Amino acid sequence: ALREREGDYLGSLRSYDVRLKRGAEQNVVGGVARSLKGMGLFNTAEALCAVVESSSFEAEELNETRFESAWRMCRWDLQELGSIKSKTFHANVFNILSSINCGQVELAGEEIVSSTLDTIHALGSAVESKSAKAVREHMTRLRMLQTLKLATNPEASHYVFEKFSPAKDKDEIDLALLHSLSDILEDPDIKCRTAVLLSDRLRDSKSLDSAHRAMSILSGSADALPNVSLTTRAKWKLCEANLIWDVNERRAAVRAACEVVLFLGGSPLEMQWKQLTG
């Protein structure tokens, strides 16, 4: 648990692995799922939660992990989640996004109202218990629900994306939600811009795990590059160069950075680049 709080998810995964070897303990599987989620391995976390035989103690947490992983991965095709009767926050977010994706805006609106009331109630309880962490968590959730509410309004949906730039002071989960919304809207420019915003935010943690996770997110939007503006493409390429540098592939990072310059018309640097690369 200490390693999780410190953001050392690989270390926490090793710790849970040792505990599993010694024999099943309460919340061990949940801890493994949280560690995988913290490393950005949402596909693996969802698959684990789907097949593991959990105790009633862990069932709700594992289901919540499945729902959060599904909406982060934009997996609207996971129909089996519909059979899970859950009113937890991430279950609500998944259902809301799925409704928006299917064009059922009215249903999404009803779910947003219901989830907002639940979150306000939970926020009140957190204030009474004087838990600063819980208060922050529920305030973030209310902000996410407000974002979803805007997304159901065609006239305001594009404003959702404008208000998240720059992303420095935004929570990672806010930007993850934005990234999933961009998948639903199928707008190439917005898809690439939000991938860059989320990747830049993950880079702030300055951890290798986050850098690899950001690389995965960024590469997932590469198919949209041919259809985006010159500015967006340049920002995407620069973000890619920064991430390659972060994962210690320095020579490749320099090459990628020079490609950005050449892409923007910096042809006088071409000879210098050839000298650098030999």
Secondary structure as the mmCIF struct_conf table of DSSP 4:
data_model
#
loop_
_struct_conf.conf_type_id
_struct_conf.id
_struct_conf.beg_label_comp_id
_struct_conf.beg_label_asym_id
_struct_conf.beg_label_seq_id
_struct_conf.end_label_comp_id
_struct_conf.end_label_asym_id
_struct_conf.end_label_seq_id
HELX_RH_AL_P HELX_RH_AL_P1 LEU A 2 ARG A 5
TURN_TY1_P TURN_TY1_P1 GLU A 6 GLY A 7
HELX_RH_AL_P HELX_RH_AL_P2 TYR A 9 ARG A 22
TURN_TY1_P TURN_TY1_P2 GLN A 26 ASN A 27
HELX_RH_AL_P HELX_RH_AL_P3 VAL A 28 GLY A 38
TURN_TY1_P TURN_TY1_P3 MET A 39 GLY A 40
HELX_RH_AL_P HELX_RH_AL_P4 PHE A 42 VAL A 51
BEND BEND1 VAL A 52 VAL A 52
HELX_RH_AL_P HELX_RH_AL_P5 SER A 56 ARG A 72
TURN_TY1_P TURN_TY1_P4 MET A 73 CYS A 74
TURN_TY1_P TURN_TY1_P5 TRP A 76 ASP A 77
HELX_RH_3T_P HELX_RH_3T_P1 GLN A 79 SER A 83
BEND BEND2 ILE A 84 ILE A 84
BEND BEND3 THR A 88 THR A 88
HELX_RH_AL_P HELX_RH_AL_P6 PHE A 89 ASN A 101
TURN_TY1_P TURN_TY1_P6 CYS A 102 GLY A 103
HELX_RH_AL_P HELX_RH_AL_P7 VAL A 105 GLU A 128
TURN_TY1_P TURN_TY1_P7 SER A 129 LYS A 130
HELX_RH_AL_P HELX_RH_AL_P8 ALA A 132 ALA A 151
TURN_TY1_P TURN_TY1_P8 THR A 152 THR A 152
TURN_TY1_P TURN_TY1_P9 PRO A 154 ALA A 156
HELX_RH_AL_P HELX_RH_AL_P9 SER A 157 GLU A 162
TURN_TY1_P TURN_TY1_P10 LYS A 163 PHE A 164
BEND BEND4 PRO A 166 PRO A 166
TURN_TY1_P TURN_TY1_P11 LYS A 168 ASP A 169
BEND BEND5 LYS A 170 LYS A 170
HELX_RH_AL_P HELX_RH_AL_P10 GLU A 172 LEU A 185
TURN_TY1_P TURN_TY1_P12 GLU A 186 GLU A 186
HELX_RH_AL_P HELX_RH_AL_P11 PRO A 188 ARG A 203
TURN_TY1_P TURN_TY1_P13 ASP A 204 SER A 205
HELX_RH_AL_P HELX_RH_AL_P12 LEU A 208 SER A 219
TURN_TY1_P TURN_TY1_P14 GLY A 220 SER A 221
HELX_RH_3T_P HELX_RH_3T_P2 ALA A 222 ASN A 227
BEND BEND6 VAL A 228 VAL A 228
HELX_RH_AL_P HELX_RH_AL_P13 LEU A 230 ASP A 246
TURN_TY1_P TURN_TY1_P15 VAL A 247 ASN A 248
HELX_RH_AL_P HELX_RH_AL_P14 ARG A 250 PHE A 263
TURN_TY1_P TURN_TY1_P16 LEU A 264 GLY A 265
HELX_RH_3T_P HELX_RH_3T_P3 SER A 267 LEU A 269
HELX_RH_AL_P HELX_RH_AL_P15 GLU A 270 THR A 277
#
